[in-house]
Amino acid sequence: MSKHLLSCDWGTSSFRLRLVNVKDHDVVGEVTSANGIGAVYNAWREAHSTGNVPRGEYFRSIIATQITALNKQTGINLSGVPIVLSGMASSSIGMEELAYARLPFALDGAHLGMRHYEEQPDFPHEITLISGVRSDHDVMRGEETQLIGLGAAMDLSGRDAIFIFPGTHSKHMFVRDGRLIDFKTFMTGEIFHLMANQSILKDSIHHYHQPDFDEEAVAAFRAGIRESGTGNILNALFTVRTNQLFDLLNKRENGMFLSGLLIGYEIRDLTKETSAHLVLCGGNNLYQLYKTAIETLSLAGRATIIPSEIVDRAATTGHIRIFENQHLTLNKTNL
């Protein structure tokens, strides 16, 4: 088995490639790019319409460019190093569309759909492309790999758990007996973006910046969380406008109030889940906000808050686990 692995997380709007040591999980090097799946797919369609460029070949060329950059960064010859690829790369606009795996979903990745690509003369890397997961009412691509990575490090001792992944489309993942049994998507980040940039509220707020999370900002954020419990969200959103009209909050504080309002509605949904342990998996940008929301709603006593640096490596840890399990399966098959 290879000493190194190329861990690739390819989202709609971003690309990240890491070289990792399989044995100790150390990240040897990393490159990131704004070449997300959405932009690459559009560029391939244009290239294909004029030159009949095969889809897989075009996507591999994008990966190859980043491997070259990683080679220069680390000084390591990466020829022959395998790639595990997750995220939107397996979607309808990705390298190849793979069918979603279905629930229940084992946290060792055994139920994942995968597509294996052999090395090519001009691309000396095996690729394992990972599918997403679906329920009867929801879908995800990418978060399941993070969940596999975090699940490997968690000892829940048979407890039910809900893993919370904040983001543009936040995910709440319901885990029982080492399996994902359900999940919900909350459009929290996207609604904030729409309200803050394209609605009547856009002139009433300033955007949140992490260094600005001072005492006044925290108080406004908590006020938004408390407001989320008073009634209908469509009515509650208009209070952001009246906060500004009545000089109750300045624009920076009002932006925090809007954030607290939306995150409050999302997290308040978990107060109904009284028996499950909560596991907050917040990245750097949203970690403090969601942690504060959990504390404000008196949920901290049954919550584990995973440090953001561990969450940041979760997808890579998931890739390594999938790669190792696949290797063991292949060895058993060949016995």
Phi, psi and omega in degrees: 000143183298143176291326182245161176220142172264114183260115186240119176248109189243102181266183180297321186240005181208161181225133176223130179233127179237142169263121184234149174275120186296324186290310185250002177067013178294137174274114184278326180196160182209139171230145177231159183206155174275007179283070178287171182302320182302310181292320181293319179298316179296320179294321178296318180300320179293316179295322181292324182291334182258335184225010178054049181278123178300141185299309181300320180298319181294315181294322177297326180295325177293316178297319182299321178299319180286327176296320177300317178295322179290325176300313180295323182292318187264337185073014181257134175289115187263004179301128179089352179285125182289160181239135167249127191236123180228176180100213184282002178295339180258015181269182180295340178252014182262201181296317174200135181282127176248144177295144178294143167290154183253156175283153354289153189235118182289138183285000172269001178083008185296335184264004180293144167278139181222152173232125183257130177245128177286164175301148175246156179306323181259008180211085188279058181215129168287144178238133169248111180266132187253137177281171170269195181229145177228154168247194178286347187222004187207163180217158171204149173223115178117312182295332180297328179289320174299318180298319177300317180296316180286324180299328180294334185259353185262137172246098183266358175049046176080000181283149167292144181219149174240115177271128183250117179248098180293156177166189176305315173238091183295149178239135169247118187247124185263117186243135177216131177052044176074017180226144172281119184253343178192164173202158179230144175254133177241125184276041188300307183294320180292320178297319177301313181300316180295314180296320186282340186239339187229007182245179177299341182282349188298332180270002182256356186223162163243150184289152177287134170235132188308318180295345182274007186280066181266189186300317181292320179294319179297318180298318179293321178297315179296324178297321177296319178297315179297322179296332182295345180262008188260348181171209185285137183296327181293327174281319183298326180300328183289343177295338175297321178294313182289332173304320181282318181298324184263010179056038179279327179221148172283173188295324179293314178295324181292326175297322177291324177299314178300316178299315179296323179299310183289315178295325177300315178298322179294308186288328179300334177301333183281346180293342177281341183266078191282340186262348186268144173280138181262138179233106181274123183242060186274137174282182187303317187289329188245356186306306185293324180295311182290325176299316179295321179297316179297319178293318182296325181269015175058038179254357186296332182294339177239032182234143168252128182252111183281127179305144186299328181291330176287319177299321181299332181261003187298317181297319179295318176299320176298319178299316180296317181297317178298316181297315181294318179295322178294320179297317179296320179296318179295321179295318179295321180296326184271359180290000000 
